[in-house]
């Protein structure tokens, strides 16, 4: 049976690239499909989707250049004057020190992940603490595109402050099972 234009199809090699891109697919669905077709199944959901779309469209996929990171990462005892090396990851060592300075409310949100990943070797751990405090109270932060469920959930709760979890999950299933070009952005 052929699905209608607004019915979510099965993820199969018979899909066209355009039809594939019209629908929401979970990462585990994409990875399983990719493995079954000999497509590399690693990386972000966006990267995996791009590989599959290229394969379905009969195009060669150009893998992005790997990020070049400085091999040196912070370890051991840190202090406010410790210089953050270029390419520092959001590591457990950094998390522990930041939590000591800020308290249990510290977490690696978008602002902090970007602060560390964009470090050029001139910032200190005190700069990181200052950045944390400077970026609090900015209101709701943007949720990256790959976290579509999180974006949907935030918007749904804003529109339905007294809504139940079951109602949220029903709305998410309806949203997810609608073509991208036919659903309203939640």
N, C-alpha and C positions, 0 to 999 in steps of 0.2 A: 504494500500500500504506500503510495507516495504522499508525504505530508503536505498539508496546505502551505501557502506562503507564510502564514502566521503560526505555524505549528513547528516547534523545535524538532529538527531532524536528528537522526542518529549520527554520531561522529563516525564518518566512514570515508574511505578513499573515493567514494562516488560524489562527495560534495565538491562543488566548485569553490574556488577561493573566495568569491564574493559571498556565497551562501554561508561558508564557514565564518567569515568575519561579521556576519549579521547577528551571531548568537553569542551568548555568554557560555563559556566552558570553564569548569573547575580545573585547577592545575593538575590534579591527579588524573582526570579524564585525558587531558592533553598529553601528559607524560606516558600514560599507557598506550594511547594511540601512536605517539611518536616511536616508542620502543617497538611496537608491532610492525611498523613500517620502515624500520632501520634509520629513523631520524634521531639525531642527537636529542636526548630528553633532559638535559641539564640546563641550569640557568633560571632566570626569572620567568614568570608566567608570560610577560610581554615578549621576551626573547623566544620562548618556546612557541608561542602563537605565531610569531613572524616566520619561524622555520617551517611550521606546518602550512601556513598560508602560501609560502613560496613553493613548497612541494606540491600542494594541491593546484597551484597555478602553473606548474611545470617550469618554474623559474629556479635558477641556482641561487642559493642563499649565501650571502657574504657574511661570515661571522664577524662581529665587532672586534676591534683590537682589544686584547685583554688590558685591564687597568695595570699600569706600571706602578707598583708601590715600593717605597723604600723598604728594604728588609728590616731596618731597625724599628723596633716597637718598644714602648715603655714597659719596664719590668722592675720588680723590686720596690724599694722605698721611693716614694714620690714626695715632692714638696711643692710649695707655691711657686718656687723659682725654677722647677724642672721644665726644660724646654720640650715642647711637643714636636716630635720628628714629623717630617712630611709623610703623609699617607698613614698616619696613626689610625688604627682601627678602634672601634668602640669596645674595648677589651674589658675583661673582668677586673684587671688591675686598675684600670682607669675608673671603672664603675665603683670599686671599693673606695678609692681615694675621694672621688667626688661625693659619694654617700657620706663619708666621714665629715666632709666640709659642709655639705648642704643639708643632710639629714635623709631620712628614709623616703622622702618625696622625690628624690632624684631619680630620673630615668633618662634613657637616651631617646629623646623625641627627635623630630625632624631637625630642629635647630641645632641640637647638640651633635647629632650624627654628622650633619654638614660641617659644623665647626671643626670637628676632629678630622674628617676626611679631607677637608680643604686646607688643613694646616700646611704651611710652607716652611716650617722649621724656625719660625720667628716668634711664635706665641708660647706662653707659659701656661702651666696649670692654673695659676691665678687668673689669667685671661679667660680660661674656660669657666671658672667659677663666676667671674664677672659677666660673661656671656650668658650663663644660666640665669642669673638674676635680671639681666637686661631684657631677656626674652620671655619672662613670666608676665602674665596679665595681658597678653596680646589678644586674648579672646581665642575662639576656636581656631585651631591651626588647620591648614590645608592637609587633607589626607591624600597621599600619592595615588595616582591612577590605578596602580596594581592592587590596591586595597578597596575594590569596588563594593564589597559587602560592608566594610566599615563606613564608607561614604554613604551608602544607602541607609544603614542603620542610624547614623547621626541625623540625616535629613528626615527619616521616618519619625524618630523620637521628637524632633522639633515640631513636626506637623501633628503628631499624636502623643502629646505629653503623658496622657493617662492610658495609652494603649498597652495591651498585654503582649507577652512574649509570643503567644500563639498567633496573634494578629500580625505581629511583625514578621514572623516566619512565613505566614501565608502570603503577605504582601511581597516578601523577598522572592518566594517561589514564582509568583505571578510576574514580577519584574524580570527575574532571571530567565523565565521561559518565554519572554517576549523578544522579538527581534530588536536589535539595538536601534535601528532606524525608525521603529514604531513606538517605542516607549518614551514616556516623559522622564526627564532626568529628575531623580529623586534627590 
